[in-house]
Amino acid sequence: MTPGRNPLLWPLSILFRLVTWIRNILYDNGLIHSEEFGIPVICIGNITVGGTGKTPHAEYVISLLSRELMVALLSRGYMRKTAGFRYVTPSSLAADSGDEPLQISRKFPDTVVAVDSDRINGIKTILREHPETDVIILDDGFQHRKVRPGLSILLTDFSRLMTRDSLLPYGRLREPASQRKRADIIIVTKAPPDLPLSEKLAISEELGTGPDQKVFFSSISYGRLLPVFEESAAAMDLPGEEDRNDWAAVIVTGIASPGPLINHLRNHLAEIRHLRFPDHHYFTPGDMERITKAFEEVSLTRKMIITTGKDAVRLREISNIAASLKKTLYFIPAGVSFLNADKHEFDKMIFEYARKNK
């Protein structure tokens, strides 16, 4: 058992393991049917509850493939307040589509983005109404075994590798780490950019389950600060070393793992006040009052409010935010950078699969 966790939850994890084992046995032996499609389907997912970086990696693959292929993304639209199949456009609302699909649609307005908890129906609808589609990306579809993807990418956080975690509710795994055998590619996300080769090799050996699996490493890369309300402010760079002591910020996050962002911003700001909300939190006027109060209490005169791209999608939908506060609201885009030569090999694998099966 892992120190610091409630041992009373351990028996429930054993029961959960039994349930997931039976379910996977039924799929593995064909007793429950998995449907395949005559089009490249790339699944990007995890077996951990939240925080592995699915959205930045999905955006990376979209950006890569859309140079020469017609790409569509299908998500279940987690935490949306609607049901059934829906297309997501830049003018959609987070409550209707989910914050992550909406973030992707606004970043890639020419890409077909849709949500449907029934992935088979979602894929069939996209192919029927957009027959020009060359490849479909399934966002967070690793557990959705009713669809058999042609290429499966599994993510695991460097700071909490799935091989060192436990099943729910004792740990954070949604199914046993041994199920990583179903993945074609495993990406260790949020890794230090200067990770020693010896540690990479050790982790790769720990994670790899077969000769045909590839293990890659990626780190988070942050972009320029962008205004949450484009009409109120302009993009700007984070303060440099010479200006760091003059700037402060209130950091507003509603994501599973805000730690890497906070560590990054500490290098650029003299004072940070972090207001942490639950993952996918829908902000209320009361939350804005709390944010405003924290901002007013910051002592430095040069200050701003910084949030994430996903949170910005939800913050934009709050009415009656004071114009003076809108000018201070920025979000910082998060992307991914592959370590060493991983980028070349990863890009090649993705392109070769999509082109070959187009």
LINLIN-V465811 format. One record per backbone hydrogen bond with DSSP energy under -0.5 kcal/mol. NH is the residue of the N-H (numbers start at 1). CO is the residue of the C=O. Records with the same first field share a line. If there is no record, write none. Layout:
NH = CO / CO
This chain:
5 = 2
7 = 5
9 = 6
10 = 7
13 = 9
14 = 10
15 = 11
16 = 12
17 = 13
18 = 14
19 = 15
20 = 16
21 = 17
22 = 18
23 = 19
24 = 20
25 = 21
26 = 22
27 = 23
28 = 24
29 = 25
30 = 27
31 = 26
32 = 26
35 = 146
39 = 37
40 = 134
42 = 136
43 = 41 / 151
44 = 138
45 = 43 / 153
47 = 155
49 = 172
50 = 48
57 = 53
58 = 54
59 = 55
60 = 56
61 = 57
62 = 58
63 = 59
64 = 60
65 = 61
66 = 62
67 = 64
68 = 65
69 = 65
71 = 69
72 = 135
73 = 112
74 = 137
75 = 114
80 = 77
81 = 95
86 = 115
88 = 113
92 = 89
96 = 93
97 = 93
98 = 94
102 = 98
103 = 99
104 = 100
105 = 101
106 = 102
107 = 103
108 = 104
111 = 108
112 = 71
113 = 88 / 111
114 = 73
115 = 86
116 = 75
119 = 117
122 = 118
123 = 119
124 = 120
125 = 121
126 = 122
127 = 123
128 = 124
129 = 125
130 = 126
133 = 130
134 = 70
135 = 70
136 = 40
137 = 72
138 = 42 / 136
139 = 74 / 137
140 = 44 / 138
141 = 138
145 = 143
147 = 144
148 = 35
149 = 147
150 = 41
151 = 41
153 = 43 / 151
154 = 152 / 185
155 = 45
156 = 187
158 = 189
160 = 157
161 = 158
164 = 161
165 = 162
168 = 173
170 = 167
171 = 167
172 = 166
173 = 166
174 = 47
175 = 47
179 = 176
180 = 177
181 = 178
182 = 179
183 = 180
184 = 152
185 = 152
186 = 214
187 = 154
188 = 186 / 216
189 = 156 / 187
191 = 218
195 = 192
200 = 196
201 = 197
202 = 198
203 = 199
204 = 200
205 = 201
206 = 202
207 = 203
208 = 204
213 = 210
214 = 184
216 = 186
218 = 188
219 = 337
221 = 335
223 = 333
225 = 236
226 = 331
228 = 329
229 = 329
230 = 228
232 = 229
233 = 229
236 = 225
243 = 240
244 = 240
246 = 243
247 = 243 / 244
248 = 302
249 = 271
250 = 304
251 = 249 / 273
252 = 250 / 306
253 = 251 / 275
262 = 258
263 = 259
264 = 260
265 = 261
266 = 262
267 = 263 / 264
268 = 265
269 = 265
270 = 244 / 247
271 = 247
273 = 249
275 = 251 / 273
276 = 274
277 = 253 / 275
280 = 254
281 = 278
283 = 281
288 = 284
289 = 285
290 = 286
291 = 287
292 = 288
293 = 289
294 = 290
295 = 291
296 = 292
297 = 293
298 = 294 / 295
302 = 246
303 = 301
304 = 248
305 = 328
306 = 250
307 = 330
308 = 252
309 = 332
312 = 308
313 = 309
314 = 310
315 = 311
316 = 312
317 = 314
318 = 315
325 = 322
326 = 322
327 = 323
328 = 325
329 = 325 / 326
330 = 305 / 328
331 = 226
332 = 307
333 = 224 / 331
335 = 221
337 = 219
339 = 217
342 = 339
345 = 341
346 = 342
347 = 343
348 = 344
349 = 345
350 = 346
351 = 347
352 = 348
353 = 349
354 = 350
355 = 351
356 = 352
357 = 353
358 = 354 / 355
